[in-house]
Amino acid sequence: MSLSDHLRYLRAMRGGVAIDEVAHAVGIEKVIAANMAEKQYRPVADDTLIEKLAAYYGRPLEEFQWHNTRSRKQFTYFINKAMQKETAVSLVLRHGETITGMVEDWDMACVALRLADGRLLVVQRHAVVDWSG
């Protein structure tokens, strides 16, 4: 899961506080910086911002750094390549379950996997924490 998806999840778990409240709480003058951290498809380049957000959410900095290496673009590339090469993938979900299957289809919101038993399972992209295959 990308850092941007992780940030949106954590903010939702805090009751969906407004992004400008988060920005002000961590001392960010320009709300756009916090907003972009939640929306961009690439890793966040501002290490200070990452540190402040980790502190705000009471999470280890290493957790945020790890998520920052798992961009949405990397996931998209991985899924598309697996679909083209017809190779199985394993997706680790937020709650810890790992699902393995063949990529049938994908878009910006979800991935459709064909499981070994033939069933088609649609997984929301924001639920995928890690991937391999």
Residue, then its C-alpha position, 0 to 999 in steps of 0.5 A: m500500500s502506498l503512503s498516500d493510501h495509508l495516510r487516507y486510511l489513517r485519517a479515516m480511522r481518526g473520524g475523517v478529520a479534514i486535511d487542513e486540520v492535519a496540516h495545521a496540527v503538524g505545523i504545515e503552512k501550506v495545506i496543499a503539501a498534506n493534500m498532495a501526500e494523500k493524492q500523489y501516485r509517486p513516493v513523497a519526497d519530503d522526509t520532514l513531512i513524512e516524519k511529522l505525519a508519522a508523529y501526528y498519527g502516532r505511528p513508527l517512522e519506519e512504517f511510513q518510510w516502508h509505505n513510501t517505497r510502495s507507490r501506486k505506480q509500482f503496484t500498477y506496473f506489477i499488476n499489468k506485467a503479471m497480467q500480460k505474462e499470465t503469472a500468478v500474484s500474491l496480494v497481502l491484505r490490510h488484515g493480514e490475509t494473502i490471496t493468490g491468483m491470476v490477474e484477470d483485469w484491473d483498474m485504478a480502484c481494484v484488481a480482479l483475481r482468478l483463484a485456483d478454484g475458478r472463482l473471480l475475486v475483486v480486491q480493492r487496491h487500497a486494501v492491498v498492503d504488499w504484493s509479490g509474484 
